Amino acid sequence: PHPAGTAENAAVQARLLGELRRLAVKADTLHTMSCYAEARLNAVTCATITDIIGEVTPGTGPAVILMAHTDSVAAGPGAGDDGSGVATILETIRALKARGTAGRHPILALFTDGEENAMLGASAFLADSNWRARVGVVVNLEARGNQGRSFLFQTSPGDGALVDLYAHSVPHLATSSLYAEIYRILPNDTDLTPFLQAGFTGFNFAFVGDVAQYHTPRDRRENLDLQALQQHGESALGLATALAQSDFRQLKRDDAVYFDVLGLWLPRLPKSWALPLSLLTFLGIALAGWLRPGAARSPGQRLMAAAMPPALLLGAVAAGFVLHEIAAFLSGQADPSFAHPWAFRLALAFGVWSVALLCLRLRAGATSAWLWIAGFGVLAAA
């Protein structure tokens, strides 16, 4: 473990400076007292931090910022969170140097300190007027686990052009506009938060698999999934290369709705289309069900068909809670889903299957199920 302000973190930063020298990257340090106010916690956190900033490639105008944090929580050594991000940026620097191509914009590597203490390093960087003036677009690399796909889970507002750039620059895609909406209501922040609050353009990446080892002593290098690290690097290198050649003034336009298909294709459309298209979908399914030969005609049959999808959903949720309480009682552990994930998932699968068999007695067809899904789509779009 190497929290901000400890000798262990100073050792990590010294090693990082050595790696940057080996890569022929000129590095500066920003050592200062930093404070950050978190409105959701009604608190202000302060500490002395040391940021490391590397000049990766030359250029003119605002820079592409590749960002990760060097500190860990006290509970674990932080190989995933965020040693993975630091390592990914170092390998991206090596790859950019090997290519030897310079873009119109410079590329900076920003290794922040004190992220776990409330984004103190990112705040200190922005509080320095000279460094703040160099910010163009930020690519932040994070982790909330140690395996899985490297998700683009957050962008700055007006992300239509950003998502287009991502789709054309990264070989393996993993994103959805839904992720940002979920993240918005979670009590989590990353170093990108202060940059977005300051109005800068940015991308946020993280892998989230095996969250049970996040912020624990098992967040160690040998538990990191190399495929997750590889996809992290593909995203960082692809976007850094593309952004260095981009006109930053063209990167803000209307928000988009998007989702990847098997990591190979990224359908996207303007956000303004979501509500009318979802309404048309709902009406089309309703009309198809009404006109289908042999469709249920009596009010009772229609009522039973309409009741099946919510009954299935509520029954599956209830099965999950009941099985959790049984597992907690039998194992004597408060959260058996973390301690025995596969046994719990298997039990849940059989529980949901049992609920589905019971709901089949309501004799609902596919039309009813799709109408409920389409209705949720209308609500989400609205």
BELDA-V596131 format. One record per helix or strand. SS is the DSSP state (2 for helix, 1 for strand). FROM is the first residue (numbers start at 1). TO is the last residue. Records with the same first field share a line. If there is no record, write none. Layout:
# BELDA-V596131
SS = FROM-TO / FROM-TO
This chain:
# BELDA-V596131
2 = 7-22 / 39-41 / 79-99 / 115-117 / 120-127 / 129-132 / 160-169 / 177-184 / 192-197 / 211-213 / 221-223 / 226-244 / 248-250 / 273-291 / 299-331 / 336-339 / 341-362 / 366-381
1 = 26-38 / 43-57 / 63-69 / 107-112 / 135-143 / 147-147 / 151-155 / 175-176 / 201-207 / 209-209 / 256-261 / 265-270
